[in-house]
Amino acid sequence: MRPGDRYLHFKGDTYTFYGITQHIDQPHIDQNYQYYTTAIKEDTMEEVSVYKHKFHDSLLAASLEDPHVFYHKNRFWLRQVDDFFGYKEVDGVLKRRFTPTPQGEYGKMVDAVGGQKITVSSHSSHRINPLDL
């Protein structure tokens, strides 16, 4: 599970995993963190500020007490870790809510902040970190 990994939602859409956020009280944000974007908390639809460390992929989410998965498709989302990796009953059958796509099948990824499209070859061993785009 690394930034850039793709997950298939049980309804058929594919999402890009960016990381797992840690809780931070907004007034106590370290100078090494900078505002990254706003994400929608899936269960309440509230907007939450997300901060990224300047030198590595550490993510902080203001006002969220539990760790949340930070992911993207058309917009950034936050979902509790247990819910993201949990199961959902569909037509009487338990299905994983999100399933990892086969390694290397990235296809086209879009940097949501800059709108830049990149294509990753399925033969490439290099993994692109979307937080660096």
N, CA, C and O atoms as a DFTB+ gen file, in Angstrom:
532 C
 N C O
     1  1       0.853      -1.165       0.000
     2  2       0.000       0.000       0.000
     3  2       0.904       1.234       0.000
     4  3       1.449       1.631       1.030
     5  1       1.044       1.824      -1.187
     6  2       1.897       2.999      -1.341
     7  2       1.158       4.076      -2.122
     8  3       0.241       3.772      -2.886
     9  1       1.550       5.328      -1.934
    10  2       0.926       6.383      -2.741
    11  2       1.030       6.047      -4.228
    12  3       2.096       5.683      -4.724
    13  1      -0.086       6.176      -4.919
    14  2      -0.137       5.851      -6.338
    15  2      -0.802       4.511      -6.609
    16  3      -1.212       4.247      -7.740
    17  1      -0.918       3.656      -5.590
    18  2      -1.619       2.385      -5.780
    19  2      -3.072       2.666      -6.120
    20  3      -3.659       3.639      -5.646
    21  1      -3.643       1.804      -6.945
    22  2      -5.020       1.980      -7.385
    23  2      -5.906       0.934      -6.719
    24  3      -5.513      -0.219      -6.541
    25  1      -7.119       1.369      -6.352
    26  2      -8.087       0.486      -5.706
    27  2      -9.400       0.529      -6.467
    28  3      -9.859       1.596      -6.876
    29  1      -9.996      -0.631      -6.652
    30  2     -11.271      -0.752      -7.336
    31  2     -12.389      -0.774      -6.292
    32  3     -12.399      -1.630      -5.407
    33  1     -13.323       0.164      -6.396
    34  2     -14.483       0.225      -5.515
    35  2     -15.483      -0.850      -5.952
    36  3     -15.562      -1.177      -7.136
    37  1     -16.232      -1.390      -5.017
    38  2     -17.154      -2.481      -5.343
    39  2     -18.207      -2.080      -6.380
    40  3     -18.810      -2.948      -7.010
    41  1     -18.436      -0.761      -6.564
    42  2     -19.387      -0.300      -7.583
    43  2     -18.740      -0.147      -8.954
    44  3     -19.427       0.140      -9.934
    45  1     -17.397      -0.341      -9.033
    46  2     -16.738      -0.356     -10.341
    47  2     -15.750       0.763     -10.624
    48  3     -14.947       0.633     -11.547
    49  1     -15.772       1.858      -9.871
    50  2     -14.821       2.950     -10.118
    51  2     -13.464       2.638      -9.509
    52  3     -13.361       1.916      -8.517
    53  1     -12.428       3.193     -10.116
    54  2     -11.067       3.010      -9.615
    55  2     -10.591       4.306      -8.970
    56  3     -10.798       5.391      -9.515
    57  1      -9.952       4.189      -7.807
    58  2      -9.478       5.337      -7.037
    59  2      -7.980       5.209      -6.796
    60  3      -7.442       4.103      -6.727
    61  1      -7.315       6.349      -6.668
    62  2      -5.882       6.378      -6.380
    63  2      -5.671       6.624      -4.893
    64  3      -6.197       7.582      -4.326
    65  1      -4.901       5.756      -4.278
    66  2      -4.556       5.852      -2.861
    67  2      -3.417       6.861      -2.705
    68  3      -2.412       6.771      -3.410
    69  1      -3.567       7.818      -1.787
    70  2      -2.525       8.814      -1.535
    71  2      -1.848       8.611      -0.187
    72  3      -0.697       9.012      -0.018
    73  1      -2.528       8.001       0.770
    74  2      -1.919       7.778       2.071
    75  2      -2.961       7.675       3.167
    76  3      -4.166       7.711       2.919
    77  1      -2.462       7.547       4.386
    78  2      -3.323       7.502       5.560
    79  2      -2.981       8.705       6.427
    80  3      -1.824       8.924       6.786
    81  1      -3.995       9.470       6.751
    82  2      -3.777      10.692       7.520
    83  2      -3.645      10.397       9.002
    84  3      -4.158       9.397       9.504
    85  1      -2.953      11.278       9.681
    86  2      -2.859      11.275      11.136
    87  2      -3.645      12.479      11.638
    88  3      -3.846      13.450      10.907
    89  1      -4.078      12.408      12.868
    90  2      -4.819      13.523      13.467
    91  2      -3.855      14.627      13.902
    92  3      -2.744      14.359      14.358
    93  1      -4.302      15.858      13.751
    94  2      -3.535      17.005      14.255
    95  2      -4.525      18.099      14.638
    96  3      -5.514      18.330      13.943
    97  1      -4.248      18.755      15.735
    98  2      -5.022      19.946      16.072
    99  2      -4.499      21.081      15.213
   100  3      -3.300      21.360      15.229
   101  1      -5.350      21.727      14.480
   102  2      -4.936      22.732      13.503
   103  2      -3.982      23.796      14.073
   104  3      -3.037      24.173      13.380
   105  1      -4.182      24.294      15.294
   106  2      -3.250      25.314      15.790
   107  2      -1.836      24.775      16.056
   108  3      -0.898      25.552      16.228
   109  1      -1.686      23.434      16.089
   110  2      -0.392      22.847      16.427
   111  2       0.332      22.255      15.224
   112  3       1.185      21.383      15.392
   113  1       0.013      22.708      14.024
   114  2       0.655      22.159      12.835
   115  2       2.103      22.629      12.784
   116  3       2.393      23.824      12.834
   117  1       2.988      21.670      12.685
   118  2       4.431      21.889      12.634
   119  2       4.800      22.702      11.391
   120  3       4.112      22.614      10.374
   121  1       5.856      23.478      11.457
   122  2       6.291      24.305      10.327
   123  2       6.727      23.466       9.135
   124  3       6.824      23.989       8.024
   125  1       6.996      22.167       9.338
   126  2       7.381      21.302       8.223
   127  2       6.183      20.813       7.417
   128  3       6.353      20.168       6.382
   129  1       4.982      21.112       7.881
   130  2       3.776      20.734       7.143
   131  2       3.222      21.963       6.442
   132  3       3.259      23.075       6.970
   133  1       2.712      21.738       5.252
   134  2       2.075      22.829       4.528
   135  2       0.723      22.351       4.004
   136  3       0.511      21.164       3.757
   137  1      -0.180      23.313       3.844
   138  2      -1.505      22.990       3.338
   139  2      -1.361      22.315       1.983
   140  3      -0.623      22.795       1.122
   141  1      -2.066      21.197       1.789
   142  2      -1.999      20.460       0.522
   143  2      -3.284      20.630      -0.284
   144  3      -3.249      21.029      -1.448
   145  1      -4.418      20.323       0.346
   146  2      -5.694      20.433      -0.349
   147  2      -6.837      20.274       0.658
   148  3      -6.612      20.052       1.848
   149  1      -8.046      20.390       0.160
   150  2      -9.231      20.113       0.956
   151  2      -9.835      18.808       0.442
   152  3      -9.918      18.591      -0.766
   153  1     -10.253      17.949       1.355
   154  2     -10.876      16.676       0.985
   155  2     -12.257      16.600       1.622
   156  3     -12.546      17.293       2.598
   157  1     -13.090      15.761       1.063
   158  2     -14.439      15.552       1.569
   159  2     -14.443      14.300       2.439
   160  3     -14.037      13.224       2.001
   161  1     -14.909      14.457       3.680
   162  2     -15.053      13.306       4.564
   163  2     -16.295      12.551       4.109
   164  3     -17.410      13.070       4.171
   165  1     -16.091      11.338       3.658
   166  2     -17.122      10.558       2.968
   167  2     -18.411      10.403       3.753
   168  3     -19.486      10.523       3.166
   169  1     -18.355      10.146       5.037
   170  2     -19.580       9.855       5.786
   171  2     -20.389      11.087       6.172
   172  3     -21.590      10.977       6.415
   173  1     -19.755      12.261       6.235
   174  2     -20.478      13.473       6.633
   175  2     -20.518      14.537       5.535
   176  3     -21.272      15.506       5.628
   177  1     -19.704      14.351       4.500
   178  2     -19.570      15.298       3.379
   179  2     -18.993      16.649       3.818
   180  3     -19.121      17.635       3.093
   181  1     -18.365      16.704       4.990
   182  2     -17.724      17.950       5.423
   183  2     -16.360      18.093       4.754
   184  3     -15.707      17.102       4.430
   185  1     -15.946      19.331       4.555
   186  2     -14.629      19.610       3.987
   187  2     -13.589      19.619       5.097
   188  3     -13.804      20.205       6.158
   189  1     -12.454      18.960       4.841
   190  2     -11.378      18.841       5.821
   191  2     -10.080      19.263       5.163
   192  3      -9.779      18.838       4.048
   193  1      -9.308      20.100       5.847
   194  2      -7.999      20.520       5.331
   195  2      -6.985      19.408       5.544
   196  3      -6.906      18.819       6.623
   197  1      -6.212      19.129       4.503
   198  2      -5.168      18.102       4.564
   199  2      -3.824      18.788       4.382
   200  3      -3.658      19.637       3.506
   201  1      -2.867      18.409       5.220
   202  2      -1.524      18.977       5.195
   203  2      -0.525      17.880       4.866
   204  3      -0.692      16.735       5.289
   205  1       0.517      18.229       4.109
   206  2       1.562      17.286       3.726
   207  2       2.898      17.783       4.248
   208  3       3.183      18.980       4.230
   209  1       3.718      16.839       4.714
   210  2       5.056      17.171       5.187
   211  2       5.903      17.618       3.995
   212  3       5.782      17.049       2.910
   213  1       6.752      18.621       4.177
   214  2       7.576      19.157       3.092
   215  2       8.584      18.155       2.554
   216  3       8.955      18.220       1.382
   217  1       9.037      17.220       3.402
   218  2      10.153      16.370       3.010
   219  2       9.813      14.895       2.853
   220  3      10.661      14.127       2.397
   221  1       8.617      14.474       3.209
   222  2       8.206      13.087       2.999
   223  2       6.695      13.029       2.864
   224  3       6.035      14.068       2.858
   225  1       6.138      11.831       2.755
   226  2       4.720      11.665       2.424
   227  2       3.766      11.701       3.604
   228  3       2.598      11.351       3.440
   229  1       4.204      12.103       4.770
   230  2       3.339      12.143       5.940
   231  2       2.198      13.132       5.718
   232  3       2.413      14.253       5.257
   233  1       0.972      12.697       6.056
   234  2      -0.223      13.511       5.864
   235  2      -0.925      13.754       7.190
   236  3      -0.988      12.868       8.043
   237  1      -1.446      14.951       7.355
   238  2      -2.223      15.300       8.536
   239  2      -3.590      15.792       8.079
   240  3      -3.707      16.469       7.058
   241  1      -4.620      15.446       8.842
   242  2      -5.966      15.931       8.543
   243  2      -6.473      16.683       9.762
   244  3      -6.611      16.112      10.844
   245  1      -6.746      17.946       9.581
   246  2      -7.248      18.762      10.679
   247  2      -8.633      18.283      11.079
   248  3      -9.473      18.010      10.222
   249  1      -8.866      18.185      12.355
   250  2     -10.155      17.889      12.986
   251  2     -10.587      16.423      12.947
   252  3     -11.644      16.102      13.491
   253  1      -9.833      15.532      12.339
   254  2     -10.205      14.111      12.337
   255  2      -9.410      13.386      13.412
   256  3      -8.180      13.443      13.426
   257  1     -10.110      12.706      14.312
   258  2      -9.418      12.034      15.409
   259  2      -8.898      10.656      15.027
   260  3      -7.879      10.222      15.563
   261  1      -9.566       9.959      14.120
   262  2      -9.142       8.633      13.703
   263  2      -8.341       8.729      12.401
   264  3      -8.535       9.664      11.623
   265  1      -7.435       7.761      12.159
   266  2      -6.746       7.741      10.863
   267  2      -7.761       7.532       9.733
   268  3      -8.711       6.762       9.870
   269  1      -7.548       8.216       8.643
   270  2      -8.415       8.112       7.472
   271  2      -7.570       7.850       6.235
   272  3      -6.444       8.337       6.120
   273  1      -8.133       7.069       5.306
   274  2      -7.495       6.879       4.007
   275  2      -7.784       8.127       3.183
   276  3      -8.920       8.596       3.121
   277  1      -6.747       8.653       2.555
   278  2      -6.820       9.839       1.706
   279  2      -6.694       9.327       0.274
   280  3      -5.651       8.796      -0.109
   281  1      -7.758       9.486      -0.520
   282  2      -7.772       8.912      -1.865
   283  2      -8.459       9.865      -2.834
   284  3      -9.033      10.876      -2.426
   285  1      -8.394       9.529      -4.135
   286  2      -8.863      10.481      -5.134
   287  2      -9.521       9.809      -6.336
   288  3      -9.047       8.792      -6.842
   289  1     -10.606      10.396      -6.769
   290  2     -11.198      10.210      -8.093
   291  2     -12.099      11.422      -8.289
   292  3     -13.122      11.559      -7.619
   293  1     -11.724      12.276      -9.186
   294  2     -12.424      13.537      -9.478
   295  2     -12.313      14.568      -8.360
   296  3     -12.411      15.766      -8.624
   297  1     -12.117      14.144      -7.152
   298  2     -11.891      15.021      -6.000
   299  2     -11.228      14.182      -4.917
   300  3     -11.204      12.954      -4.999
   301  1     -10.696      14.845      -3.912
   302  2     -10.069      14.121      -2.810
   303  2     -11.121      13.723      -1.781
   304  3     -12.051      14.476      -1.492
   305  1     -10.947      12.517      -1.235
   306  2     -11.865      11.962      -0.261
   307  2     -11.102      11.483       0.959
   308  3      -9.910      11.184       0.888
   309  1     -11.806      11.415       2.076
   310  2     -11.283      10.818       3.304
   311  2     -12.311       9.810       3.799
   312  3     -13.506      10.101       3.854
   313  1     -11.831       8.617       4.158
   314  2     -12.715       7.568       4.663
   315  2     -11.979       6.843       5.776
   316  3     -10.782       6.582       5.655
   317  1     -12.676       6.514       6.861
   318  2     -12.025       5.819       7.967
   319  2     -11.359       4.546       7.451
   320  3     -11.893       3.860       6.579
   321  1     -10.192       4.243       8.000
   322  2      -9.387       3.111       7.545
   323  2     -10.189       1.811       7.578
   324  3     -10.201       1.065       6.598
   325  1     -10.858       1.535       8.699
   326  2     -11.621       0.293       8.817
   327  2     -12.727       0.206       7.770
   328  3     -13.032      -0.882       7.282
   329  1     -13.321       1.326       7.426
   330  2     -14.381       1.354       6.432
   331  2     -13.804       1.135       5.034
   332  3     -14.364       0.371       4.248
   333  1     -12.695       1.793       4.719
   334  2     -12.065       1.666       3.407
   335  2     -11.677       0.209       3.136
   336  3     -11.932      -0.316       2.052
   337  1     -11.056      -0.440       4.131
   338  2     -10.572      -1.802       3.948
   339  2     -11.586      -2.852       4.406
   340  3     -11.279      -4.044       4.445
   341  1     -12.794      -2.405       4.751
   342  2     -13.825      -3.313       5.235
   343  2     -14.635      -3.939       4.117
   344  3     -14.277      -3.872       2.941
   345  1     -15.737      -4.548       4.521
   346  2     -16.611      -5.267       3.602
   347  2     -17.986      -4.621       3.547
   348  3     -18.404      -3.937       4.481
   349  1     -18.677      -4.846       2.448
   350  2     -20.013      -4.305       2.220
   351  2     -20.881      -5.439       1.700
   352  3     -20.473      -6.179       0.805
   353  1     -22.083      -5.577       2.262
   354  2     -22.984      -6.617       1.763
   355  2     -23.684      -6.118       0.508
   356  3     -24.332      -5.071       0.518
   357  1     -23.546      -6.882      -0.575
   358  2     -24.163      -6.547      -1.857
   359  2     -24.928      -7.774      -2.336
   360  3     -24.332      -8.818      -2.597
   361  1     -26.236      -7.651      -2.450
   362  2     -27.092      -8.761      -2.874
   363  2     -26.844     -10.020      -2.045
   364  3     -26.784     -11.123      -2.588
   365  1     -26.700      -9.853      -0.733
   366  2     -26.515     -10.974       0.172
   367  2     -25.110     -11.553       0.218
   368  3     -24.870     -12.558       0.887
   369  1     -24.170     -10.913      -0.503
   370  2     -22.787     -11.397      -0.553
   371  2     -21.870     -10.322       0.015
   372  3     -22.000      -9.147      -0.328
   373  1     -20.931     -10.727       0.896
   374  2     -19.961      -9.776       1.424
   375  2     -18.863      -9.537       0.395
   376  3     -18.230     -10.477      -0.087
   377  1     -18.648      -8.265       0.066
   378  2     -17.591      -7.877      -0.875
   379  2     -16.699      -6.848      -0.208
   380  3     -17.158      -6.049       0.608
   381  1     -15.420      -6.871      -0.562
   382  2     -14.525      -5.824      -0.084
   383  2     -14.983      -4.503      -0.676
   384  3     -15.317      -4.425      -1.859
   385  1     -14.996      -3.457       0.156
   386  2     -15.403      -2.143      -0.345
   387  2     -14.415      -1.656      -1.408
   388  3     -14.824      -1.166      -2.460
   389  1     -13.119      -1.791      -1.134
   390  2     -12.074      -1.430      -2.088
   391  2     -11.112      -2.605      -2.228
   392  3     -10.666      -3.173      -1.231
   393  1     -10.796      -2.965      -3.461
   394  2      -9.881      -4.068      -3.746
   395  2      -8.680      -3.520      -4.494
   396  3      -8.852      -2.777      -5.460
   397  1      -7.458      -3.868      -4.073
   398  2      -6.285      -3.387      -4.817
   399  2      -6.308      -3.915      -6.251
   400  3      -6.652      -5.073      -6.488
   401  1      -5.941      -3.063      -7.198
   402  2      -5.817      -3.521      -8.581
   403  2      -4.497      -4.278      -8.706
   404  3      -3.600      -4.084      -7.885
   405  1      -4.364      -5.132      -9.714
   406  2      -3.106      -5.865      -9.875
   407  2      -1.924      -4.903      -9.992
   408  3      -2.014      -3.866     -10.650
   409  1      -0.822      -5.261      -9.347
   410  2       0.355      -4.392      -9.336
   411  2       0.820      -4.129     -10.761
   412  3       0.894      -5.045     -11.580
   413  1       1.128      -2.880     -11.044
   414  2       1.652      -2.506     -12.348
   415  2       0.591      -2.030     -13.316
   416  3       0.932      -1.432     -14.336
   417  1      -0.689      -2.271     -13.040
   418  2      -1.735      -1.842     -13.959
   419  2      -2.250      -0.477     -13.546
   420  3      -3.352      -0.355     -13.011
   421  1      -1.453       0.546     -13.794
   422  2      -1.808       1.897     -13.370
   423  2      -2.593       2.647     -14.430
   424  3      -3.420       3.499     -14.102
   425  1      -2.343       2.340     -15.704
   426  2      -3.024       3.076     -16.761
   427  2      -2.703       4.552     -16.662
   428  3      -1.567       4.937     -16.385
   429  1      -3.724       5.385     -16.893
   430  2      -3.516       6.830     -16.821
   431  2      -3.894       7.328     -15.449
   432  3      -4.970       7.020     -14.936
   433  1      -3.008       8.098     -14.859
   434  2      -3.289       8.736     -13.578
   435  2      -3.322      10.233     -13.835
   436  3      -2.607      10.732     -14.704
   437  1      -4.134      10.936     -13.099
   438  2      -4.231      12.378     -13.252
   439  2      -3.862      13.031     -11.936
   440  3      -4.392      12.678     -10.883
   441  1      -2.954      13.980     -12.007
   442  2      -2.625      14.771     -10.838
   443  2      -3.776      15.746     -10.644
   444  3      -3.960      16.669     -11.437
   445  1      -4.547      15.536      -9.587
   446  2      -5.761      16.321      -9.370
   447  2      -5.485      17.788      -9.116
   448  3      -6.316      18.639      -9.435
   449  1      -4.334      18.095      -8.548
   450  2      -4.035      19.488      -8.234
   451  2      -3.653      20.246      -9.506
   452  3      -4.114      21.366      -9.725
   453  1      -2.814      19.636     -10.343
   454  2      -2.347      20.321     -11.546
   455  2      -3.044      19.900     -12.814
   456  3      -2.895      20.561     -13.841
   457  1      -3.812      18.804     -12.776
   458  2      -4.505      18.336     -13.959
   459  2      -3.596      17.680     -14.980
   460  3      -4.017      17.444     -16.112
   461  1      -2.360      17.380     -14.609
   462  2      -1.393      16.811     -15.535
   463  2      -1.627      15.307     -15.666
   464  3      -1.665      14.592     -14.664
   465  1      -1.787      14.823     -16.914
   466  2      -1.957      13.385     -17.126
   467  2      -0.593      12.747     -17.301
   468  3       0.286      13.294     -17.967
   469  1      -0.432      11.587     -16.696
   470  2       0.789      10.821     -16.876
   471  2       0.390       9.391     -17.168
   472  3      -0.650       8.924     -16.704
   473  1       1.205       8.698     -17.929
   474  2       0.951       7.300     -18.215
   475  2       2.106       6.500     -17.664
   476  3       3.271       6.827     -17.889
   477  1       1.776       5.457     -16.945
   478  2       2.795       4.592     -16.373
   479  2       2.733       3.265     -17.102
   480  3       1.681       2.629     -17.150
   481  1       3.833       2.850     -17.660
   482  2       3.882       1.577     -18.355
   483  2       3.686       0.434     -17.382
   484  3       4.206       0.468     -16.267
   485  1       2.945      -0.572     -17.792
   486  2       2.752      -1.734     -16.927
   487  2       4.036      -2.544     -16.819
   488  3       4.129      -3.447     -15.988
   489  1       5.027      -2.234     -17.648
   490  2       6.315      -2.934     -17.593
   491  2       7.328      -2.184     -16.743
   492  3       8.431      -2.678     -16.508
   493  1       6.969      -1.019     -16.292
   494  2       7.899      -0.193     -15.532
   495  2       7.991      -0.666     -14.090
   496  3       6.978      -1.011     -13.483
   497  1       9.185      -0.684     -13.547
   498  2       9.344      -1.042     -12.138
   499  2       9.343       0.212     -11.276
   500  3       9.327       0.121     -10.049
   501  1       9.361       1.391     -11.914
   502  2       9.358       2.653     -11.173
   503  2       7.947       2.990     -10.735
   504  3       7.019       2.952     -11.543
   505  1       7.776       3.318      -9.465
   506  2       6.470       3.697      -8.942
   507  2       6.422       5.211      -8.817
   508  3       7.331       5.823      -8.256
   509  1       5.377       5.805      -9.333
   510  2       5.220       7.249      -9.263
   511  2       4.465       7.608      -7.996
   512  3       3.436       7.013      -7.674
   513  1       4.992       8.585      -7.290
   514  2       4.335       9.068      -6.081
   515  2       3.509      10.290      -6.479
   516  3       4.079      11.334      -6.798
   517  1       2.178      10.181      -6.468
   518  2       1.362      11.319      -6.882
   519  2       1.529      12.545      -5.995
   520  3       1.201      13.653      -6.420
   521  1       2.025      12.378      -4.789
   522  2       2.235      13.535      -3.916
   523  2       3.400      14.400      -4.403
   524  3       3.531      15.555      -3.998
   525  1       4.253      13.831      -5.280
   526  2       5.384      14.582      -5.812
   527  2       5.075      15.293      -7.115
   528  3       5.915      16.042      -7.613
   529  1       3.896      15.083      -7.681
   530  2       3.560      15.690      -8.980
   531  2       3.320      17.158      -8.832
   532  3       3.026      17.838      -9.815
